[in-house]
Amino acid sequence: MNTIILSLLTLGSLGLIFGLVLAYASKKFAVQIYPRIEKVAGLLPGANCGACGFPNCQAAAAALIEGKTEADSCVLIEEEALRDITKIIGQKGRLRRLKEKKVARLICQGGKDQTEEKYIYQGVKDCRVADLLFGGEKACPYGCLGLGTCVQECPFGAITLDENNLPVIDEDKCTGCGKCVQVCPKEVLTLIPKSKKVWVACGSRAKGAQVKKVCQVGCIGCGLCVKACKVSAIILENNLVRIDYQKCTNCGDCVEVCPTKAIAICL
Amino acid sequence: MKILTFPGGVHSPTSKEVTRDKKIEPAKIPERVIIPLLQHTGAPCEALVSKGDGVSVGQKIGEAKAFVSSSVHATISGEVTEIKPLPYPLGSETASVVIQSDGKDEWLESGESIDWKALSPEEIREIIREAGIVGLGGAAFPTHVKLSPPKGKKINAYILNGAECEPYLTCDYRLMVEKPKEILEGFRILMAAVGVKNGYIGIEDNKPEAISIMEKELKSQSDIQMEVLKTKYPQGGEKQLIKAILRREVPSGGLPFDVGVLVSNVGTAFSCWEAVVLGKPLVERVITVAGSGIKEPKNLRVRIGTPISDIIKECGGFNGQPGKIIIGGPMMGLAQWTSDVPVIKGTSGILVFPQEEVLEEISLPCIKCGNCVDSCPVNLMPTLIESYAEKGRLKEAESLGALDCIECGVCSYVCPSKRPLVQMIKYAKFEIARNNKGK
């Protein structure tokens, strides 16, 4: 009987002592939380993509409160959340129009079936490493190497490699943060406005004959699309065409005339 | 005699038997040469000729404008047919001068042979600079730059590198056996150019013939000392050589002159002899053509700019289906994607391996055995640097000394999991250098 009481007493008093210490510590060493930062952080997407220039959403929220940045610097934010955030931080006059959403597009269609290879690459499966060895195994010096460095880099899982070893971008998941664009050694990824459905899917600045030799789907700089475009939104420079998105109307005429199908469209 | 060495390294098979006893033969003078304007470490030189110009052998066709750069010379006589970017062994493409031979092999008049002992160090350096001499061991660092260490760095020892630790290669060995007098005189010229009194020559103990020939030549002369080195890779790395012979350690981020030493390859010494004594610029070099994918392995004296396809043809062609063509040694050399690339100043060998011998290794996770750490000749932790490089944490990779890596490839060679260690460290070095440049 005695043992039971003794142990109850010991454990009970130990519990009491620890409880008191913890209660004291929680007062004494309390971490100050700014409720407004917490609220704003809750409204931010929470993807920690870093596209705003801050390491994560928490840091971006703190910067917002301190007035160091603006809510529309977030590439992912929805209109409603933006409005709520502006209410909290009191930037009434600074509620801006949402930036046009962008999406990453692949400017190469030369998968392993369409583009010649100059050697068999057996090294590290990372485009940045492969690029150091004579610019990668693709015979086209501008082509996608298809080792999936962008797939690994994408924080939203929006990129997958297809059976042709080309990255496929899921438009719904892509937030336009631009991480894949930064990481790609061949610069075959670019951000274009989400509302624009037509893009030149080739980055080769080589002459037409050279392109033809190594790739079936490259831009040969023939200029047919330039003529076909009714709003003259297509410019031919350095053997490659480029679309001026201020003018483009998504009509798709250029896609139809392109002899090598180097202009892509997604509807 | 005491056999010297450095800590770390590997005892890989040397595979030198095939070409060890093959005399250096002069290769056929090529029909067409491709001379890249960038063959060395440093800035590319500027073309002095234009399309259609006639050139003779030894005529300077590329001028080194920057300090760390080296001139290039025509290596056959004929007509310049093209100047455009073409594939070269070290990267994708670089501006190159193409010369079509006229079949005459006319040399530029060379001056009378001079007594170099009467020359001042500046004059020697100037001759070496004009002759376009670079380190022929592989890195191709301009020799005149090496011979001009920054003020305040006192040089008190010069090492002649005859280690030739890369497997298969025997070009330096053959040169030491066939031209010992010229090499030693060239070495004395190099020593005079920096005013060094102490010379050392380091040779691995698997080349007894070269050692005895050099010893005979050096008898009764005390300015140059013969040192026998253990056969171990990478014994011929300059920092490893300094450690083995002088017991000095080049500090992290430093160069040999930081410990008062310069190192040059035997091939470089021979070319210096040719330049200073015969007035002949660097237009040819000795290379080893070997590997089981080649019919008749040889040691050849070839003109710089000869396409390697010509050399392979001269060595009897491919033996079976070629799987890999490597320029340089098997450890540090670069596999090539085309046989249109030319031999350049830093090319020490061409190795061809048949398809059956080219294996694709599957890399498995690191088992933390520490083999790479034990054998790294510069005391790095390759496995950690590789992990950081893989995750893009370049700051950590740099703080672990990634930039001190000499890219010898020992870590990848010993790794039981076949991790791409040296490859990832090379990548980390490239990215770190790029980031630092941007700052």
Interface residues (C-beta under 8 A of the other chain):
Chain A: K118 Y119 Q122 G123 V124 D126 R128 V129 L132 L133 F134 G135 P141
Chain B: P87 G91 S92 L334 A335 W337 T338 E360 E361 E390 P420 Q423 M424 K426 Y427 F430 E431
